[in-house]
Amino acid sequence: MSSKSYDVVVIGGGVIGSAVAYWLAAEPAFAGRRVLVVERDSSYQECSTGRSAGAIRQQFSTRENIEISLFGAQFIKNVGDWLAVDGEAPALSFRENGFLFLASAEGWPILEANHRLQKDLGADNALLPAPALKERLPWLEVEDLAGGCLGLSMEGWLDPFSLLQGFRRKARALGADYVEDTVVGVSVENGRATGVTLASGETIAAGWVVNAAGPRSRDIAAMAGLALPVAPRKRQVFVFDCKTHIPTMPLVIDPSGLYFRPEGAGYICGIAPKEGEPDPDSLDLEVDWTPFEEILWPGLAARVPAFESIKPTGAWAGHYSVCLLDHNAVLGPHPELPNFLFANGFSGHGLQQSPAVGRGIMELIVHDGWRSLDLSRFGYERILRNEPVLERNVV
């Protein structure tokens, strides 16, 4: 059994963990210190990042979520400024087609309030009543809608795996170490995390431990004796073709919870279980076509008449790390273990939030506090107080 020592050990090398490693390695005030990322599968075949829908939006109802994604959009649009290695920037294939949140008459006042906050913070979107929406997007069925909010810039989708690899490649180029192994223990002494034990038998001493383990983050927290209300939930993405070409389609969020968007020459879609419906903890990746046939296809055809004639062509499953309190991230230290940092529970928003969250976790470690954005509202203390941060725009 061998032992090594690092200033920071990051558990999980997906997009969040690799973003943390990048920002640490790039920070001048961290120079001369060492960061290690422990990733259980360096092929990332089952990683949540690569199995996501790859979306970024500012259309949230919570100030901090909007600010996080505004920075994320600037990061993605100018990714070469941060992540280029030897002059080569990651090819993210960012499609800036926008998000379209649709609302019924009942949901319209909420959409209006969200729109006002988003605009006040610098988001670029337009609130469109149903007639204006129909004029702009004639392929869309709007008879049951009051209207929608359409992102005009800084929203869309990208290649999630390319962003992950971009963070990882740059972090390594700046001196971060990666090891393929599984954390099986977190050592705690005198109110501090002191290191981790790996499945290989190696022990790693650490000045800081960052939990970025995605759908397995609850297990990592338990190793440190901490309770984390974050659960792994399976989410499925279905791929289909349509005979009718539909131009300039954004990512559409239906009031039913159904979403769809273009993907190459075809389209993808999905839906999360409604509140009260079965949504068990799961690390399973098997695809069940029942939701597509019974829920998604009828919903697609009702919203886009051209989608009555479609052909399913594929599907995949991935995992959300769902914060059971409020579907918002859990960020920062546990009050009883101040050098054990959470970066967990993104509930499907991890990809778009990774640039700002990685930077913020770096600031906690290096500068002893949030600097660029105050994300303290997402701290662990709200869990102890049972005070959820309400986010109305959960997808």
N, C-alpha and C positions, 0 to 999 in steps of 0.2 A: 504494500500500500504506500503510495507516494502522496506528498502534500505540496501544494503550491499556494501562493498568496496573490490576491488581486485587490486593488482598491475598490472595484465594483464588480460584482457578479450579476449578470442579467440572465434570468431563467426564462428561456423562450426566445428564439431567433426569428420569429415572424416579423411582420412589418412594424409592430410596436417595439419589440425588443431591439430590432436592428436600427430603428430610428433613435432610440435611446443611446445605443452604442455609437452611432454616427455623431450625434450632437456632443457626446462626451469627448470622443476622439478629436473632434474639430475645435473644441473650446480651448483657447490659449491658456486659460487659468487652470486647465486640467493637465497641461503638459507635464510630462515626467511621471504621470500616474498611469495605471493599467486597468483595462476593462476586459472582462471575459464574458462571452455569450455562450450559454449552454443550450444547444438545440438538439432535441431528441431525434430528428430526422432531417439531415442536411439536403435530402432530395425534395423536401417540402411537399410530397405527394398528397398528404392528408391535411396540410396546413390550411387554416381558415382563410388566410390572405388570398391564396391562389384560387380558392373556391368561392370567392365573393363575386358580387355583380359589378364591382369596380366603380361605384358611383361616388360623386362628390356634389354636395349641395350646401347652400346657405339657408335654405328654407326650413329653419327650426323656429321654435317659439321661445327658446331660452337664450338669453344674451350670450352666455359663454359658448354655447354650441355654435352660434352664428359666428362669433369672433374666431373660434378655433378653425372653422371651415373657410373663413375669409383668408386667413393666413395659409391654410392648406391649398387653396386655389392659386394663390400667388406662388407658392412653392412649386406646385405642379407645372404651372405655366412657364416658370423660369428655372426648371429643375437643373439645367446645366450650371447655373450659378452656384449650386450647392453640391451636386453629386457627380459632376464630371470627373473622370479619371483619365489622365493622359489625354485630355482634350475631348474625350468621348462622353457624351451625356446619355443617360438612359432613354430608350425609345418608349415613351409611355403611351403613345397613340391616343392622346387625349381628344375626345370628341366633345366639343363645347356646345352640345345641343340643348342644354338646359333641363330642368325638371318642370313638370306641370302638375301641380296639386289641384285636384278637382274638388268642388264643394257643392253639397246640396244646399237648399235654403237654410236648413238647420245649422250647417257647418260654416256658412258664409261669414257671420260675424267673427268667428275665430280666425278664419283666413284673413279677413281685413285687419284684425289686430296684429296677427303675425307679420303681415306685409308691412305695416307701419314701423314695427320694431326693426325688421330686416333692412328697410330703406334707411332708417335713422342710423344704422350701423355701417352702411355703405354697400349693402347688397344691391345687385342690379337685376330687378325683376319687375313685372307688370301685373297688376290686378285687372283681370278681364271679365266683365259680365258675360253671360252665356251668348248673347248675340255676337259680341266682338270675338269671342272664342271660336264660334262657328265660322265666322268670316275668315279668321286667320287659319283655322285648321278644319277645312270642310269635310274631312274624313271622320271627324269625331261626332258621336251622338251626344247632344247636350240638352235634350228636352227635359230631363229630370234634374238638371243642374242649375245652380245659381250663377256659376262661373268657375274661374280657376286663377291660379297665380303661376305665371310662367317666368322662369329664369331666363334672362336675356344674355348673360355672360357669366363666366366663372363657375358654371355648373355643367355637369355632364358625366362622362364615364371614361375610364382609362384601363390600361392593362395592369391589373393589380400585381401580378407576379413580377413585372418589370420594375415597379416601384420598390417592392421588397428587395429584389436583387440589386437595385441601385443603391439603396441604403446599405446593404450588406457589403457590396463591393467597395464603396467609399469608406465605410468604417474600417474594413480590413486594410485598405490602402493607407489609412491614417494611423494604423498600429493596433487596432482592436483585434483581440484573439477570439476565435470561434472553436468550439469543440463539439463533436457529435457524441452526445451521451444523455442520460436521463438523470435528473435530480431525484434522489430517493430520500433525502433528509436535509433539513435545515437546522443548523446548530444555533442555540440561543444560550447566552450566559449573561447574568447580571443585567437583564433588561436590554440586551443588544443581540442582534443577529451577528454571528461570528464566522459563518461560512456554510458551505453545502457539502453534502456527500453524494457522489455519483454512483450509478449502477456498476460502473467498472471497478469500484472500490476506492477510487481516488477521493481525497478530501481537498477542498479548496477553501482556504481562509479568505475572508472578505471584510472590507471596511463597510461596504454597503451591499445589500441584496435587493434587487429589483424583480418583482414578480410580474413577468410579462408572458405568462404561460397560457393565455387564451382560454380555451374551453377546459383546460386542466388547472386553472389558477386556484380554484377552491381547494384542490388537493395540496397544492404548494403552500397555501396559507395555513392549512391544517398541520403541515409538517412543522410550522413555526408556532403552533399552538393558538392560531388565530382563526376566527370564524369569518368567512367571506360569503355573502349571499349572492354568489354568481354561479349560474348553472349552464352546462352545455346543452344547447337545443339545436336539433337538426332543422335545417332549412334547405328547400329544394328549388332548383332553377330548371325550368323547362325551355327547350329550344323548339322553334317551329318555323316553317316557311309559309308564305302567303303568295297566292297567284298575283294579287294586285300589289303593285309597288306603291308605297305610301311615302311621299317626300317629307323631308324636314320634320321628323318625329322626335320629340323630346322623350325623356323618361317620364311616363305618365303614372301618377298615383291616383287610383280611383277611390271614391269614398268607401267602397267595400273593403279596401286594403289591398286589392289586386294592383300589381305594378307590371308594366311592360315597356320594352324599349327595343330599338334596332340592335342587331348584333351581326356584323358582316352583311351578307345578303339576306339574312333572316331576322328573327326576333327572339327575345327571351322574355320570360314572365315568371312570376311567383306570387305567393301570398303567405302571410304568417297566420297562425291560428288566432281567432278572436278571443278576447278575454272570456274565460270560462270554458273554452274548448280544450280538449286534451292537448298537452304540450309537454310530454315527459322529458326528463333528462336523458340525453342520448349522445353517444359518440359513434353511433352507427352511420354508415355512409351509403347504405342501400337505397335505391330510388323506388318510391311507391307512386305509380302513375294515377292512382285513384283521385287525388286532388285535382289533377289536370283535367281528367275526364268529367268529373262531377261538379267542379267549382270554376276552374280557370277558363276552360273553353267557353262555357255559356257566358261567363262574365266578359270575356274578350269580345265575343260576337255582339253582346248587348252594347258595348261601348264603342266598338269600331265595326260597323256592318261588314266591311271587307274581310274581317277575321272569321266570318262564318265558314269560309273555305280556306282552311289551313291544314298543314300536314306536320304532325309532330316528327321531329328529326333527332332528338337527343335530350339528355337531362343529366344533371349531376346534383350531388348533395354536399353540403358543407355545414359548418357549425357556427352559430352565434354564441357568444359568451354573454348571457343575459343577466343583467343586474336585476334581481328579483324585487328590489325596493322601488326602482323608478326608471329602469331602462337607460340610465345614464352611467358614465364611467365612474369607477372608484379610483381616485388618484391621490398619491402622496403617502405619508407615513401612517402607521398605526400608532395611536398615542402611547401605547405601552411598549412599543418596539420602534423607536424613532428612526433607526437606520434600515428598516425593512419597508420598502416603498411599493405600493400598489400601482399598477397600470393595467387595470382589469375592467371587465364588465361593460364593454363598449356597445353591446347589444346591436351589432351590425354596422356601427359607425367607425370601426377601428381604422380602416384604410384611410378615410378622409381626415381623420383626426390625428393620424400618426405624426405628421410634421410638427404640429404645435405641441402635442403631448410629449414627444421625444425631447423637444427643446425644454419644455417645462420640467420634466423629471431631471434633466441635466442641471437646470437652475437650482432645484432643491438640493442636489448633491454638491454642486460647486459653489453656489452663491447663497445657500441656506434660506431660500425662499423663492416664491414665484416672482419673476421679473417682467417678462414680456407680456404675459397675460395672467391675470389673477384667477387661478382655477381652484381656489380654496373651497368654493361652493361644492365641489365634487369630492371633498375630503371624506375620510372614513368616519369622521365625527357625526355626519348626518345619519349614518347607519345606526350608531349608538343611540342617537336621539330619535330614531324612527321618523325622520323628517325628509320625505322624498322631495327631489327637485322635479317639479312637474314639467314634462316635455310633451306637448300635444302632437308634434309631428314625428311620431314613431312609425317606422316602416319595417 
